[in-house]
Amino acid sequence: MAGKIEKSKGKVKQVVGTLTDNKKLESEGKIDRRAGEAKEKVGRAKSKVEAVAKKTERKAVKAIDKAKDATRRK
């Protein structure tokens, strides 16, 4: 969410900078927009890593349970 806000804020700064011929504000807007895009990408990557970690944990728990059941049967 923070990435989207920063990206939007940057876009507004960039447009205002362009309209007012303020190169500094326009540049700040581009930087903010790109920073927001980067935060969004990091957030998506983090979510994917967390999902894989949870899936791996579930599989490990199942494997441990199967191993316990197998040793109990003998």
C-alpha positions as CSV (number, residue, x, y, z in Angstrom):
1,M,0.0,0.0,0.0
2,A,2.8,2.4,0.9
3,G,4.3,1.8,-2.6
4,K,1.1,2.8,-4.3
5,I,0.8,6.0,-2.3
6,E,4.4,7.0,-2.9
7,K,4.0,6.2,-6.6
8,S,0.9,8.3,-6.9
9,K,2.5,11.2,-4.9
10,G,5.4,11.1,-7.3
11,K,3.2,11.2,-10.3
12,V,1.5,14.3,-9.0
13,K,4.8,16.0,-8.2
14,Q,6.1,15.1,-11.6
15,V,3.0,16.5,-13.4
16,V,3.0,19.7,-11.3
17,G,6.7,20.1,-12.0
18,T,6.2,19.7,-15.7
19,L,3.3,22.1,-15.8
20,T,5.1,24.8,-13.7
21,D,8.4,24.2,-15.5
22,N,10.0,23.3,-12.2
23,K,12.7,20.7,-13.1
24,K,13.6,20.0,-9.5
25,L,10.0,19.1,-8.5
26,E,9.6,17.1,-11.7
27,S,12.8,15.1,-10.8
28,E,11.6,14.6,-7.3
29,G,8.4,13.2,-8.6
30,K,10.2,10.8,-10.9
31,I,12.3,9.6,-7.9
32,D,9.3,9.2,-5.7
33,R,7.4,7.3,-8.4
34,R,10.3,4.9,-9.0
35,A,10.7,4.4,-5.3
36,G,7.0,3.6,-5.0
37,E,7.3,1.1,-7.9
38,A,10.3,-0.5,-6.1
39,K,8.4,-0.8,-2.9
40,E,5.5,-2.5,-4.7
41,K,7.9,-5.0,-6.3
42,V,9.5,-5.8,-3.0
43,G,6.1,-6.2,-1.4
44,R,5.0,-8.7,-4.1
45,A,8.3,-10.6,-3.8
46,K,7.9,-10.7,0.0
47,S,4.4,-12.1,-0.3
48,K,5.6,-14.8,-2.7
49,V,8.4,-15.8,-0.4
50,E,6.0,-16.0,2.6
51,A,3.6,-18.1,0.5
52,V,6.4,-20.6,-0.5
53,A,7.6,-20.7,3.1
54,K,4.1,-21.6,4.4
55,K,3.7,-24.2,1.7
56,T,7.1,-25.7,2.6
57,E,6.2,-25.7,6.3
58,R,3.0,-27.6,5.6
59,K,4.8,-30.2,3.5
60,A,7.4,-30.6,6.2
61,V,4.7,-31.1,8.9
62,K,3.0,-33.7,6.7
63,A,6.3,-35.6,6.1
64,I,7.1,-35.6,9.9
65,D,3.6,-36.9,10.7
66,K,4.0,-39.6,8.1
67,A,7.3,-40.6,9.5
68,K,5.9,-40.7,13.1
69,D,3.0,-42.9,11.9
70,A,5.4,-45.2,10.1
71,T,7.5,-45.7,13.2
72,R,4.5,-46.3,15.4
73,R,3.2,-49.1,13.2
74,K,6.4,-51.2,13.5
